[in-house]
Amino acid sequence: EKKDFEIVKLYYETGKFKSAIYAVDDFLTRFPETMYLEELHFIQIQAYYDLGKNSVQEKKEQRIKEAIFACDNFLLAFPLGNYKEDTKSIYEKLKEIENGL
């Protein structure tokens, strides 16, 4: 489990944002009760954000919406979580991008 978690982090840290998003989904399918649950979801939010803001125009709107959806889900699932403020900050940035589209 720890090795798979490190792989998810590595995908994100090396800029493979789509791979990081899918790796989180795969990880959570295999380890739904993981102790890394909140951190994995936050990594996924960061990956959605980075993927969305760096997307070509044709894909940007959909990816920004997906990132906003991920933020909403995170804030509902972890209302007192360690990454709450960071997630809110990302959410605000996403809304600014969305309003500029």
Residue pairs with C-beta under 8 A, 6 or more apart in sequence:
1 31
1 34
1 36
4 23
4 27
4 30
4 31
5 27
5 34
5 36
5 39
5 40
7 23
8 20
8 23
8 24
8 27
8 40
8 43
9 43
11 17
11 19
11 20
11 23
11 47
12 20
12 43
12 46
12 47
15 50
17 47
17 48
17 50
17 51
17 54
18 47
18 51
20 43
20 44
20 47
21 44
21 47
21 48
21 51
24 40
24 41
24 43
24 44
24 47
25 44
27 34
27 36
27 40
28 34
28 37
28 40
34 40
38 78
38 81
38 82
38 83
39 83
41 70
41 73
41 74
41 77
41 78
42 74
42 81
42 83
42 86
42 87
44 70
45 67
45 70
45 71
45 74
45 83
45 87
45 90
46 90
48 63
48 66
48 67
48 70
49 67
49 90
49 93
49 94
51 63
51 67
52 60
52 63
52 64
52 66
52 67
52 94
52 97
53 60
53 64
53 93
53 97
55 63
60 97
60 101
61 98
61 101
64 94
64 97
64 98
64 101
65 98
67 90
67 94
68 91
68 94
68 95
68 98
71 87
71 88
71 90
71 91
71 94
72 91
74 81
74 83
74 87
75 84
75 87
75 88
75 91
78 84
81 87
